[in-house]
């Protein structure tokens, strides 16, 4: 049996009974697994403890820091390197093996990991959602999720979801992948993206798109953020979003699941735009 890998796994959670067991099982190669829980009432804590994970309670006060940044700054981590793993994600054996190699001979301060999304009984291979690179493995003393001045109350909850990690120094890419099981049903997709659109609306109506906010981001992410703001007031944005995902990013190659996913992304764009307009009219930006 291989020795445990000298890394720490951070799993933010709230009422994740249906996901947590498989998530922790995929991370058992790591020497430390910490579940940061926001008052779960469905047995999440008991499942985590029964599988040997350490549970740390988090109570959000409505401002910054949110859950992941609080955990990175306040938990006495056993190891220098931390992997951020959401409860609906899984680390594949191939990625686990590569993490062992990376921590033994690190080539920088962090690594991007690719995710594949399960949707409507299959993996999305196009739609602009694959490949999907995320900075998830880094030296915990150096990496923090971005915080938008004046936008802490986004209506999206106590956990960083779409915020990006700001990390000084070089970051590489790993070939092994994560599995993302976030959307087992369309109803769950709609519920989550209703919350996510609150964040998007705040992003569009605060200073989060200005040069200062983009300066610390990876150049590719900063460019994407800048384009999003430039396109913020274009007409027919939901239709353009569908065209982008379904045609330009070849969502049609994913068949029916690709069509449904791209239509839902257009709906998500509509929600974000409508909510941003609501905020502007209310003068709350």
Secondary structure by P-SEA (a helix, b strand, c coil): ccccccbbbbbbbcccccccaaaaaaaccccbbbbbccccccaaaaaaaaabbbbbbbbbcccccccaaaaaccccccccbbbbbcccccccaaaaaaaaaaaacccccbbbbbbbbbccccccccccccccccccccccccccccccccccccccccccccbbbbbccbbbbbcbbbbbcccccaaaaaaaaaaaaaaaaaaaccccccccccccccaaaaaaaaaaaaaccccaaaaaaaaaaccccccccccaaaaaaaaaaaaaaaaaaaaaaaaaaaccc
